[in-house]
């Protein structure tokens, strides 16, 4: 009985410390974020051009978006396509990098730093760099692939300048920052007890079997975390499309956030843009809730679970 009380007391203390450490962010959210959030919800039911006073129109903005706006559905479809490919691919690349960089060899810290460095580079600078790398006529990527083009007698890919490859180009570019998720995978990977690997080796397990049956299952909490964070970020993709393709060609990279930006800045339709923001919130929230419900089936939570 005393042990149970002490455990409950310890959990309360841990929760209190968690709220204490999170209090600066919570305070900032309440002071600086609460009013804009509430205001945007109200504005989503108005016709507001940022010059005249908002005029209440009820659900008209939502009705127009769902029933009379093809660009809304096209931009949402482009975004879903990006999320559906970029997130799984990013997870695979991040996990593979973590597996490679988990080896204890000389100079490994340097390699880890090099793979993480792209995450501290400005996304604008990164987009401009990849814009040059993917140039169809003189870009390094096509120069490297030139022998393959010649072997198969095919024209060089136009990458971000062609409808067929524009989305894939931006997805490939996004993999350059996989080092951020790699650090999280690596941290959890190094927290796996060596005794599990030693027991597996005694039973004759090789590296592949140890990875499949020990490493990957015990990494599922960090994989799930990066999946949720990637999901939230993926639906907000904007900068790379704005800089590299301007939403083209033929609006193939005209993502949801890009359309929302145009509604707000170019059209000065703040009511419509706010409605799009709340629709995006509901979409991400619903997908996240479904993922959290499936959490117990795909994530290893330890013996207590």
Secondary structure, DSSP 8 states (H G I E B T S, - for coil): -HHHHHHHHHHHHHHHHHHHHHHHHHHHIIIIIHHHHHHHHHHTTEE--SSS--EE-TTHHHHHHHHS-HHHHHHHHHHHHHHHHHHHHHHHHHHHHHHHTTS--TTHHHHHHHHHHGGGS-HHHHHHHHHHHT-TTT-HHHHHHHHHHHHTT-----GGGSHHHHHHHHHHHHGGGTHHHHHHHHHHHTTS-HHHHHHHHHTT--HHHHIIIIIHHHHHHHHHHHHHHHHHHHTT--HHHHHHTTT-STTTT--HHHHHHHHHHTS--HHHHHHHHHHHHHHHHHHHHHHHHTHHHHS---TT-
